[in-house]
Amino acid sequence: MNDSYCIFEIIYNTMQQSHNTMSIKTLCAIAGVSRSGYYAWLNAAPARAQREQQDREDFEQILAYKMHGYSKGAKGIYIALLHMDPPVVINLKKIRHLMDKFNLSCPYRGPNPYRRMAKAIKTSSVADNLLQRELKHMVHGSSC
């Protein structure tokens, strides 16, 4: 997360300790954050918990990730969810957000190295003149 989130958490944990004699004002001044920011963070805790719960529920639905035996990317998951019965509609950006959050990744296949090698070999080869054709070379603007 960001730095202030960690600082606010440290202040909160310090205040929960029984042997703490410092006030919130002092702790915020030492940490270099505002008291209003700390209290805003404290009041937003239920909303954060609810968002986290919603993310976990959505992630359970996204585990169609391993559907059909192989991993899918964000677009594949989106399409798989749309084809479920009943269809599940989750925004593509949210799917990407959840994949980042829960370290879900889809392996990149990449090009076939054998096909690439065959293409590279083909471009430099010249075919034999089996028909024995005598082709005329055209000079720009005139014919021979």
N, C-alpha and C positions, 0 to 999 in steps of 0.2 A: 504494500500500500504506500501511501505518501508519508512523509516525515512527521507531519503534525498529527496524523492518526496514531502513530507509534508513541509520540510524546504524550498525547492525551491519555493513552492507555497506561503509560508509566505513571502519570499523575494519579489516575484513578486507582491503580493498584497500590500506590504509596498511601493514598488516603484511606484505603481499606485496612491497612496494617494498624494494629492496636497501639504500638509504641511510637507512632508518628506524632510529632508535636508541631509540624509546620502547617500553615494554612494553605488553602488553594491559591490565594493571592500570591504568596511567597513562591510556591512551586511553579506557578505560571510565569512569574517574573524571572526565576532562575532558568527555566526552559526557554524563555523568549517567545512565548505564545500569549495570546490574549485570553483573559478570563471568559469573555463572551464567546470566544471560539470553543473553549473547553465546555462551557455549559450548553452550547448549541450541539456539540458532539454528544454530550451526555443525554440530551433530550431526544436526539435522533437515534438512540440505541434500539428502541422497539422497531422503528422503520427499517433499520439495517438488518435486524434479526428476521423480520418478515420477508425482506428481499432475499436474504440468504435461503430461507425456507422455500420460497417460490423458485429460486434457481435450482435447488436440489430436486424439487418436483419436476421441473422442466428437464433436468438432466436425466432423470429416470426415463422420461419419454424418449429422449435422444438416444438412449442405448439401443435403438434400432440400428445403431452404428455398425454392429456386427451382423446385420441382417444379410442373408444369402451367403454367409461364410467368409466375407472379406470386409475390410475396413472401407468406410466411405468418407468423403470430404463433406464440407458444409452443404454444398448443393445436393449431393447424393442423399444426405440425411433429410434435407428439406423435402425432396421429392418422395422419399420413403414414407415420411410422416404424412404427406398429403394423400398417399395411396392407402393409408391404413383405414380400417373401418371402425368407427367413424373417423373422418380425416382430422388430423391434428395440425393446426396452423400456428407455427412459430416463426417469427421474423428471422430472416437469414442472418442479420447482424447479431441477433440474440444467440443463434446457434453458434456463430463464430466466437462470441463472447464466452459462452459456456465451454466451448472446446478449449479456449485459452485458459480459462479459470480452472478446469479440471484436468488439464494436460492430456487432452484427447487429440490425437493427430492421425492423419491419413498419410501413409507412405506414398512418396512420389515415384511413379513407375519409371519414368524417363524413357528415352528412345532405345530401341532394340540395337545393341552394339553390332550384331551380325548384319543386320540390314544396312546400318550406316557404313560398315566395312565394304559390303557388296556394292553400294552406291559409289563409294570412293574408288573402288577398283574399276568399275564400269566406265567412269568418265574419262579415264586416261587411255582406254584401249581403243584401237581402230580396227574395224571389221575387215576381213579379207575381201578382195574384189572377186567374188565367185562368179559373177555374171560377165566378167571381163568387159564392163562398160567403159567406153572412152568418153568421159564427161568433159565438156568444154568449159573452160574457165572464163567467166564473164568479167570484163574490165568495166569499170564504172562508165556508163554512157555508151559503150560500143560492144558489139558482139563479134566473135572470131569466126 
